[in-house]
């Protein structure tokens, strides 16, 4: 399974995880606890973990095509939830 990962410098990681999990829980299976989240998409899974300085996001897709799509979905939602805080999201796979 193809995997992609991004380490995003932000002090708001825990809040972003909480907001994203709440947002996606209406349509997807979501697991969330303090500082961690897991979202199950049809094309794969997104794992998120935050500490005080960064948010680490890992995507595991069923297929290569799904990996690119999930990167885009996760990045756009993170940017939307961050509001005015600029995020630097660089995917490594």
Phi, psi and omega per residue, in radians:
X1 nan 2.301 3.106
X2 -1.212 2.468 -3.092
X3 -2.271 2.479 3.067
X4 -2.327 2.600 -3.055
X5 -2.486 2.536 3.070
X6 -2.439 2.375 2.996
X7 -1.872 2.015 -3.022
X8 -1.921 2.014 3.099
X9 -1.159 2.083 3.094
X10 -2.957 2.496 3.025
X11 -1.537 -0.092 -3.078
X12 -1.741 0.263 -3.036
X13 -0.979 -0.792 -3.121
X14 -1.098 -0.705 3.125
X15 -1.185 -0.695 3.103
X16 -1.091 -0.748 3.106
X17 -1.059 -0.815 -3.133
X18 -1.036 -0.808 -3.132
X19 -1.143 -0.766 3.140
X20 -1.119 -0.777 -3.134
X21 -1.103 -0.729 3.108
X22 -1.112 -0.739 -3.139
X23 -1.092 -0.838 -3.071
X24 -1.385 -0.307 -3.100
X25 -1.107 -0.325 3.132
X26 -1.235 -0.428 -3.061
X27 -2.202 -0.320 -3.016
X28 -2.233 2.842 3.023
X29 -1.342 2.189 -3.064
X30 -2.296 2.421 3.001
X31 -2.101 2.317 -3.079
X32 -2.552 2.335 2.927
X33 -2.475 -3.105 -3.038
X34 -0.990 1.944 3.065
X35 1.427 0.074 -3.139
X36 -2.450 2.616 3.072
X37 -2.670 2.639 3.083
X38 -2.414 2.245 3.141
X39 -2.146 2.252 -3.111
X40 -1.776 1.917 3.060
X41 -1.698 2.896 3.061
X42 -1.089 -0.587 -3.064
X43 -1.582 -0.113 -3.121
X44 2.814 -2.822 -3.060
X45 -2.251 2.498 3.070
X46 -2.022 2.154 3.088
X47 -1.913 2.358 -3.136
X48 -2.302 2.423 3.089
X49 -2.517 2.398 -3.081
X50 -2.251 2.567 2.912
X51 -2.175 -2.913 -3.070
X52 -1.223 -0.226 -3.043
X53 -2.092 -0.275 -3.052
X54 -2.732 2.815 3.027
X55 -2.076 2.171 3.106
X56 -1.848 2.194 -3.125
X57 -2.115 2.260 3.076
X58 -2.187 2.322 3.104
X59 -2.051 2.262 3.050
X60 -2.056 2.021 -3.069
X61 -1.842 2.733 3.095
X62 -1.291 -0.553 -3.109
X63 -2.457 2.766 -3.130
X64 -1.022 -0.726 -3.126
X65 -1.064 -0.657 3.140
X66 -1.212 -0.486 -3.130
X67 -1.115 -0.843 3.127
X68 -1.061 -0.743 -3.139
X69 -1.119 -0.782 -3.137
X70 -1.155 -0.656 3.061
X71 -0.987 -0.781 3.140
X72 -1.141 -0.765 -3.139
X73 -1.112 -0.844 -3.111
X74 -1.128 -0.798 -3.130
X75 -1.072 -0.795 -3.111
X76 -1.136 -0.666 3.108
X77 -1.216 -0.697 3.086
X78 -1.053 -0.796 -3.140
X79 -1.107 -0.688 3.114
X80 -1.141 -0.769 -3.120
X81 -1.230 -0.447 -3.132
X82 -1.314 -0.292 3.117
X83 1.131 -2.106 -3.092
X84 -1.434 -0.169 -3.141
X85 -1.351 2.078 3.108
X86 -1.292 2.335 3.123
X87 -1.949 2.442 3.030
X88 -1.827 1.862 -3.093
X89 -1.978 1.959 3.113
X90 -2.129 1.979 -3.113
X91 -1.436 2.371 3.064
X92 -2.092 2.230 3.106
X93 -2.507 nan nan
